[in-house]
Amino acid sequence: MLRIVQLDRESLIADVRRPCFKNDWVDYPQTAPEQVIARLTGATIAITHKVAIDAAALAALPGLKMIAVSATGTNNVDLDACRAHGVVVSNIRGYAQHTLPEHVMALLLALSRNLVAWRETLQAGGWQRSDQFCLFDHPIRDLHGATLGLIGSGTLGNGVARLAEAFGMRVLRAERKGAAIVRPGYTAFADVLAEADAISLHCPLSAETAGLIGEAELKAMKPSALLINTARGGLVNEAALIRALKDGWIAGAGFDVITAEPPPADHPMVDPALLALPNFLLTPHVAWSSRPAMQTLVDQLAANIEAFVAGAPQNRVA
């Protein structure tokens, strides 16, 4: 009987279907780094959402044959070490194709229409003191006619493109940064930075994409542009972003991810002064987490495990 260990069950709010074959299933609400090896000892299959499984753990777990990542991102798993040890890694794909693009559009709309600033004005009694029926204190911009630059054109990026086009936006798909050739249907990275009224990030975090957006890129954007990041925190140099927001290099930013999650109290991205800015919105990595999306995720998780046991792994990344 195969032993399956889920390391961070509390990361998912959904009915997790157990695989159709006989199994010894153990789940833990959360797992600290120092608990990983002990909890996976004797396991054939590990399920992790955000718990890291590194080369040292893999070396100590010769019986481990599969890691089922209950997310799309796999940067918490040492894929090279998995290949060296013959451990199959499968991830989840496509489950957030509706919910995450909706979150992107919500951030774009809130920033474009200055909703936070308007709320503050009402809380301060600005409308109540007005001598006419409406106020013009804060500018409002339409998405219709604006240009959206997409960096990353997988399922999620394409989902954002569909919604953006429905709003009447022009969509530019960015070629890889530094690419010598621009593929058909793509626009040079530098041109996207210069032309876009908003940029949305949808690429994985890797050695190639870490720090993808830094000071130079932020200064290359329009001063009126918005930056949306629902992908990974490490894609953006956070110190540069904070300067960009405070000094007006860009008009605003909407983020769902930062470099440390959960952040320590002194993390610069949760500084109260930053969070009080009306042109910055931060949500706690929830763009993916509608209940329907999470249920789709765990159903695919069970299917990935069953496919591995049947000898035909799917959604394989290692």
LOROVEX-168941 format. One line per field, with one value per residue (C-alpha): residue number from 1; residue in three letters; x negated, y negated, z. Coordinates in nm, 3 decimals. Layout:
# residues N
voro <- [NUM | ...]
dolo <- [ala | ...]
x <- [X | ...]
y <- [Y | ...]
z <- [Z | ...]
//
This chain:
# residues 318
voro <- [1 | 2 | 3 | 4 | 5 | 6 | 7 | 8 | 9 | 10 | 11 | 12 | 13 | 14 | 15 | 16 | 17 | 18 | 19 | 20 | 21 | 22 | 23 | 24 | 25 | 26 | 27 | 28 | 29 | 30 | 31 | 32 | 33 | 34 | 35 | 36 | 37 | 38 | 39 | 40 | 41 | 42 | 43 | 44 | 45 | 46 | 47 | 48 | 49 | 50 | 51 | 52 | 53 | 54 | 55 | 56 | 57 | 58 | 59 | 60 | 61 | 62 | 63 | 64 | 65 | 66 | 67 | 68 | 69 | 70 | 71 | 72 | 73 | 74 | 75 | 76 | 77 | 78 | 79 | 80 | 81 | 82 | 83 | 84 | 85 | 86 | 87 | 88 | 89 | 90 | 91 | 92 | 93 | 94 | 95 | 96 | 97 | 98 | 99 | 100 | 101 | 102 | 103 | 104 | 105 | 106 | 107 | 108 | 109 | 110 | 111 | 112 | 113 | 114 | 115 | 116 | 117 | 118 | 119 | 120 | 121 | 122 | 123 | 124 | 125 | 126 | 127 | 128 | 129 | 130 | 131 | 132 | 133 | 134 | 135 | 136 | 137 | 138 | 139 | 140 | 141 | 142 | 143 | 144 | 145 | 146 | 147 | 148 | 149 | 150 | 151 | 152 | 153 | 154 | 155 | 156 | 157 | 158 | 159 | 160 | 161 | 162 | 163 | 164 | 165 | 166 | 167 | 168 | 169 | 170 | 171 | 172 | 173 | 174 | 175 | 176 | 177 | 178 | 179 | 180 | 181 | 182 | 183 | 184 | 185 | 186 | 187 | 188 | 189 | 190 | 191 | 192 | 193 | 194 | 195 | 196 | 197 | 198 | 199 | 200 | 201 | 202 | 203 | 204 | 205 | 206 | 207 | 208 | 209 | 210 | 211 | 212 | 213 | 214 | 215 | 216 | 217 | 218 | 219 | 220 | 221 | 222 | 223 | 224 | 225 | 226 | 227 | 228 | 229 | 230 | 231 | 232 | 233 | 234 | 235 | 236 | 237 | 238 | 239 | 240 | 241 | 242 | 243 | 244 | 245 | 246 | 247 | 248 | 249 | 250 | 251 | 252 | 253 | 254 | 255 | 256 | 257 | 258 | 259 | 260 | 261 | 262 | 263 | 264 | 265 | 266 | 267 | 268 | 269 | 270 | 271 | 272 | 273 | 274 | 275 | 276 | 277 | 278 | 279 | 280 | 281 | 282 | 283 | 284 | 285 | 286 | 287 | 288 | 289 | 290 | 291 | 292 | 293 | 294 | 295 | 296 | 297 | 298 | 299 | 300 | 301 | 302 | 303 | 304 | 305 | 306 | 307 | 308 | 309 | 310 | 311 | 312 | 313 | 314 | 315 | 316 | 317 | 318]
dolo <- [met | leu | arg | ile | val | gln | leu | asp | arg | glu | ser | leu | ile | ala | asp | val | arg | arg | pro | cys | phe | lys | asn | asp | trp | val | asp | tyr | pro | gln | thr | ala | pro | glu | gln | val | ile | ala | arg | leu | thr | gly | ala | thr | ile | ala | ile | thr | his | lys | val | ala | ile | asp | ala | ala | ala | leu | ala | ala | leu | pro | gly | leu | lys | met | ile | ala | val | ser | ala | thr | gly | thr | asn | asn | val | asp | leu | asp | ala | cys | arg | ala | his | gly | val | val | val | ser | asn | ile | arg | gly | tyr | ala | gln | his | thr | leu | pro | glu | his | val | met | ala | leu | leu | leu | ala | leu | ser | arg | asn | leu | val | ala | trp | arg | glu | thr | leu | gln | ala | gly | gly | trp | gln | arg | ser | asp | gln | phe | cys | leu | phe | asp | his | pro | ile | arg | asp | leu | his | gly | ala | thr | leu | gly | leu | ile | gly | ser | gly | thr | leu | gly | asn | gly | val | ala | arg | leu | ala | glu | ala | phe | gly | met | arg | val | leu | arg | ala | glu | arg | lys | gly | ala | ala | ile | val | arg | pro | gly | tyr | thr | ala | phe | ala | asp | val | leu | ala | glu | ala | asp | ala | ile | ser | leu | his | cys | pro | leu | ser | ala | glu | thr | ala | gly | leu | ile | gly | glu | ala | glu | leu | lys | ala | met | lys | pro | ser | ala | leu | leu | ile | asn | thr | ala | arg | gly | gly | leu | val | asn | glu | ala | ala | leu | ile | arg | ala | leu | lys | asp | gly | trp | ile | ala | gly | ala | gly | phe | asp | val | ile | thr | ala | glu | pro | pro | pro | ala | asp | his | pro | met | val | asp | pro | ala | leu | leu | ala | leu | pro | asn | phe | leu | leu | thr | pro | his | val | ala | trp | ser | ser | arg | pro | ala | met | gln | thr | leu | val | asp | gln | leu | ala | ala | asn | ile | glu | ala | phe | val | ala | gly | ala | pro | gln | asn | arg | val | ala]
x <- [0.000 | -0.145 | -0.194 | -0.089 | -0.179 | -0.026 | -0.253 | -0.034 | 0.335 | 0.445 | 0.323 | 0.634 | 1.002 | 1.164 | 1.277 | 0.963 | 1.059 | 0.846 | 0.699 | 0.892 | 0.625 | 0.563 | 0.339 | 0.216 | 0.294 | 0.156 | 0.201 | 0.060 | 0.207 | -0.136 | -0.494 | -0.802 | -1.127 | -1.287 | -0.990 | -0.997 | -1.231 | -1.070 | -0.720 | -0.813 | -1.011 | -0.837 | -0.629 | -0.610 | -0.423 | -0.456 | -0.201 | -0.325 | -0.173 | -0.442 | -0.659 | -1.010 | -1.157 | -1.527 | -1.820 | -1.910 | -1.559 | -1.557 | -1.890 | -1.745 | -1.426 | -1.518 | -1.163 | -1.009 | -0.902 | -0.669 | -0.612 | -0.263 | -0.279 | 0.068 | -0.007 | -0.138 | -0.466 | -0.737 | -1.014 | -0.977 | -1.102 | -1.458 | -1.376 | -1.737 | -1.773 | -1.444 | -1.572 | -1.897 | -1.705 | -1.443 | -1.158 | -0.864 | -0.722 | -0.380 | -0.211 | 0.137 | 0.233 | 0.518 | 0.720 | 0.703 | 0.778 | 1.089 | 1.028 | 0.680 | 0.758 | 1.063 | 0.836 | 0.602 | 0.892 | 1.018 | 0.679 | 0.664 | 1.013 | 0.958 | 0.637 | 0.760 | 1.074 | 0.895 | 1.135 | 0.912 | 0.870 | 1.244 | 1.314 | 1.072 | 1.242 | 1.582 | 1.443 | 1.306 | 1.647 | 1.549 | 1.872 | 2.081 | 1.937 | 1.970 | 2.185 | 2.272 | 2.386 | 2.041 | 1.671 | 1.368 | 1.095 | 0.930 | 0.873 | 1.057 | 0.920 | 1.101 | 0.956 | 1.122 | 0.864 | 0.570 | 0.279 | 0.207 | -0.135 | -0.149 | -0.476 | -0.405 | -0.146 | -0.044 | 0.305 | 0.327 | 0.183 | 0.418 | 0.709 | 0.619 | 0.590 | 0.945 | 1.090 | 0.879 | 0.993 | 1.354 | 1.297 | 1.168 | 0.799 | 0.519 | 0.304 | -0.069 | -0.246 | -0.605 | -0.891 | -1.144 | -1.372 | -1.693 | -1.569 | -1.747 | -1.442 | -1.083 | -0.839 | -0.527 | -0.248 | -0.491 | -0.637 | -0.991 | -1.020 | -1.150 | -0.869 | -0.606 | -0.754 | -0.743 | -0.396 | -0.184 | 0.059 | 0.056 | -0.171 | -0.066 | -0.317 | -0.240 | -0.575 | -0.729 | -1.006 | -1.341 | -1.705 | -1.624 | -1.321 | -1.430 | -1.441 | -1.284 | -1.137 | -1.388 | -1.473 | -1.561 | -1.239 | -1.021 | -1.177 | -1.120 | -0.746 | -0.509 | -0.469 | -0.096 | -0.138 | -0.024 | -0.212 | -0.018 | -0.190 | 0.013 | -0.271 | -0.568 | -0.716 | -1.073 | -0.994 | -1.005 | -1.277 | -1.069 | -1.298 | -1.281 | -0.903 | -0.863 | -1.075 | -0.875 | -0.548 | -0.673 | -0.866 | -0.614 | -0.807 | -0.477 | -0.120 | -0.041 | -0.078 | 0.144 | -0.032 | 0.088 | -0.260 | -0.579 | -0.918 | -0.841 | -0.508 | -0.381 | -0.585 | -0.760 | -0.625 | -0.923 | -0.895 | -0.902 | -0.605 | -0.376 | -0.504 | -0.194 | -0.306 | -0.325 | 0.007 | 0.167 | 0.079 | 0.394 | 0.197 | 0.079 | 0.296 | 0.163 | 0.362 | 0.226 | 0.164 | 0.533 | 0.581 | 0.586 | 0.808 | 1.176 | 1.357 | 1.436 | 1.071 | 0.944 | 1.183 | 1.063 | 0.707 | 0.755 | 0.949 | 0.654 | 0.417 | 0.588 | 0.580 | 0.205 | 0.140 | 0.356 | 0.182 | -0.158 | -0.055 | 0.090 | -0.252 | -0.158 | -0.251 | -0.074 | -0.157 | -0.514 | -0.783 | -1.060]
y <- [0.000 | -0.335 | -0.597 | -0.948 | -1.245 | -1.589 | -1.844 | -2.156 | -2.063 | -2.400 | -2.569 | -2.441 | -2.488 | -2.213 | -1.852 | -1.654 | -1.334 | -1.040 | -0.839 | -0.540 | -0.287 | -0.163 | -0.400 | -0.506 | -0.880 | -1.114 | -1.489 | -1.766 | -2.116 | -2.274 | -2.149 | -2.336 | -2.293 | -2.085 | -1.842 | -1.755 | -1.456 | -1.294 | -1.332 | -1.198 | -0.900 | -0.592 | -0.792 | -0.707 | -1.024 | -1.370 | -1.646 | -1.999 | -2.337 | -2.572 | -2.353 | -2.331 | -1.993 | -2.042 | -1.828 | -1.736 | -1.607 | -1.407 | -1.246 | -1.135 | -0.992 | -0.706 | -0.571 | -0.889 | -0.840 | -1.131 | -1.489 | -1.613 | -1.991 | -2.126 | -2.451 | -2.564 | -2.709 | -2.456 | -2.685 | -2.525 | -2.192 | -2.122 | -1.986 | -1.906 | -1.695 | -1.523 | -1.428 | -1.300 | -1.081 | -0.967 | -1.143 | -1.243 | -1.592 | -1.694 | -2.029 | -2.176 | -2.359 | -2.574 | -2.568 | -2.948 | -3.040 | -3.234 | -3.349 | -3.497 | -3.701 | -3.840 | -3.948 | -4.119 | -4.312 | -4.404 | -4.554 | -4.737 | -4.878 | -4.983 | -5.167 | -5.316 | -5.452 | -5.560 | -5.371 | -5.387 | -5.763 | -5.809 | -5.604 | -5.820 | -6.135 | -6.013 | -5.907 | -6.260 | -6.411 | -6.553 | -6.466 | -6.570 | -6.921 | -6.946 | -7.220 | -7.001 | -6.646 | -6.497 | -6.553 | -6.574 | -6.538 | -6.230 | -6.141 | -5.844 | -5.655 | -5.406 | -5.070 | -5.101 | -5.221 | -5.164 | -4.931 | -4.630 | -4.466 | -4.099 | -3.947 | -3.576 | -3.432 | -3.098 | -3.003 | -3.288 | -3.554 | -3.447 | -3.460 | -3.818 | -3.901 | -3.779 | -3.993 | -4.295 | -4.275 | -4.251 | -4.586 | -4.729 | -4.723 | -4.673 | -4.380 | -4.347 | -4.020 | -4.086 | -3.891 | -3.755 | -4.018 | -4.039 | -3.813 | -3.866 | -3.767 | -3.878 | -3.596 | -3.655 | -3.786 | -3.928 | -4.273 | -4.352 | -4.369 | -4.727 | -4.839 | -4.692 | -4.881 | -5.204 | -5.166 | -4.997 | -5.185 | -4.882 | -4.578 | -4.246 | -3.975 | -3.608 | -3.430 | -3.179 | -3.274 | -3.133 | -3.234 | -3.403 | -3.599 | -3.697 | -4.077 | -4.099 | -4.439 | -4.667 | -5.034 | -5.056 | -4.885 | -5.095 | -5.415 | -5.294 | -5.270 | -5.561 | -5.780 | -5.714 | -5.334 | -5.068 | -4.750 | -4.437 | -4.132 | -3.822 | -3.583 | -3.578 | -3.845 | -3.790 | -3.904 | -4.266 | -4.448 | -4.562 | -4.844 | -4.990 | -4.950 | -5.141 | -5.426 | -5.419 | -5.460 | -5.732 | -5.929 | -5.897 | -5.684 | -5.499 | -5.585 | -5.281 | -4.910 | -4.619 | -4.318 | -3.982 | -3.845 | -3.956 | -3.800 | -3.670 | -3.501 | -3.543 | -3.862 | -3.952 | -4.264 | -4.469 | -4.365 | -4.685 | -4.580 | -4.578 | -4.902 | -5.093 | -5.405 | -5.213 | -5.037 | -5.376 | -5.500 | -5.521 | -5.410 | -5.080 | -4.775 | -4.458 | -4.140 | -3.837 | -3.590 | -3.517 | -3.576 | -3.200 | -3.101 | -3.119 | -2.811 | -2.676 | -2.717 | -2.535 | -2.247 | -2.220 | -2.219 | -1.930 | -1.726 | -1.760 | -1.675 | -1.339 | -1.277 | -1.352 | -1.097 | -0.834 | -0.889 | -0.842 | -0.517 | -0.396 | -0.447 | -0.748 | -1.064 | -1.382 | -1.751 | -1.640 | -1.902 | -1.660]
z <- [0.000 | -0.105 | 0.163 | 0.059 | 0.279 | 0.234 | 0.400 | 0.411 | 0.398 | 0.536 | 0.218 | 0.042 | 0.124 | -0.081 | -0.063 | -0.144 | -0.325 | -0.226 | -0.515 | -0.645 | -0.544 | -0.189 | -0.003 | 0.339 | 0.340 | 0.605 | 0.603 | 0.818 | 0.850 | 0.803 | 0.801 | 0.917 | 0.719 | 0.994 | 0.989 | 0.619 | 0.628 | 0.932 | 0.793 | 0.449 | 0.574 | 0.437 | 0.191 | -0.177 | -0.274 | -0.121 | -0.171 | -0.118 | -0.187 | -0.056 | 0.169 | 0.025 | -0.069 | -0.135 | -0.240 | 0.119 | 0.184 | -0.139 | -0.054 | 0.280 | 0.127 | -0.109 | -0.099 | -0.235 | -0.596 | -0.669 | -0.557 | -0.640 | -0.623 | -0.546 | -0.730 | -1.066 | -0.941 | -0.858 | -0.731 | -0.384 | -0.520 | -0.634 | -0.980 | -1.071 | -0.757 | -0.836 | -1.180 | -1.029 | -0.782 | -1.033 | -0.853 | -1.073 | -1.014 | -1.141 | -1.097 | -1.143 | -1.459 | -1.577 | -1.255 | -1.203 | -1.563 | -1.460 | -1.104 | -1.140 | -1.453 | -1.272 | -0.986 | -1.232 | -1.381 | -1.033 | -0.948 | -1.282 | -1.238 | -0.877 | -0.965 | -1.291 | -1.127 | -0.807 | -0.582 | -0.273 | -0.304 | -0.350 | -0.039 | 0.160 | 0.031 | 0.147 | 0.484 | 0.524 | 0.441 | 0.103 | -0.077 | 0.219 | 0.195 | -0.182 | -0.335 | -0.636 | -0.700 | -0.770 | -0.712 | -0.943 | -0.682 | -0.833 | -1.200 | -1.348 | -1.647 | -1.865 | -1.956 | -2.296 | -2.545 | -2.311 | -2.392 | -2.171 | -2.185 | -2.087 | -1.971 | -1.984 | -2.223 | -2.077 | -1.962 | -1.712 | -1.939 | -2.215 | -1.972 | -1.883 | -2.253 | -2.320 | -2.040 | -2.134 | -2.496 | -2.378 | -2.203 | -2.529 | -2.440 | -2.689 | -2.576 | -2.641 | -2.559 | -2.458 | -2.609 | -2.359 | -2.215 | -2.415 | -2.695 | -3.025 | -3.232 | -3.176 | -3.248 | -3.460 | -3.239 | -2.983 | -2.923 | -2.812 | -2.433 | -2.435 | -2.666 | -2.434 | -2.140 | -2.337 | -2.491 | -2.224 | -2.002 | -1.774 | -1.747 | -1.597 | -1.503 | -1.565 | -1.586 | -1.345 | -1.105 | -1.218 | -1.237 | -1.568 | -1.445 | -1.092 | -1.078 | -1.424 | -1.339 | -1.168 | -1.160 | -1.529 | -1.636 | -1.404 | -1.534 | -1.891 | -1.828 | -1.877 | -1.566 | -1.607 | -1.625 | -1.378 | -1.282 | -1.183 | -1.035 | -0.951 | -1.042 | -0.802 | -0.578 | -0.689 | -1.042 | -0.924 | -0.734 | -0.440 | -0.330 | -0.681 | -0.686 | -0.360 | -0.497 | -0.820 | -0.630 | -0.399 | -0.661 | -0.942 | -1.190 | -1.245 | -1.150 | -0.939 | -0.871 | -0.773 | -0.622 | -0.491 | -0.422 | -0.247 | -0.181 | 0.171 | 0.234 | 0.496 | 0.538 | 0.862 | 1.030 | 0.908 | 0.541 | 0.332 | 0.121 | 0.425 | 0.572 | 0.689 | 0.504 | 0.178 | 0.233 | 0.297 | -0.052 | -0.267 | -0.574 | -0.422 | -0.365 | -0.202 | -0.148 | 0.044 | -0.242 | -0.291 | -0.666 | -0.726 | -0.436 | -0.527 | -0.396 | -0.747 | -0.849 | -0.541 | -0.602 | -0.961 | -0.826 | -0.583 | -0.840 | -1.076 | -0.790 | -0.741 | -1.115 | -1.126 | -0.851 | -1.017 | -1.351 | -1.187 | -1.018 | -1.350 | -1.508 | -1.723 | -1.530 | -1.643 | -1.593 | -1.542 | -1.482 | -1.372]
//
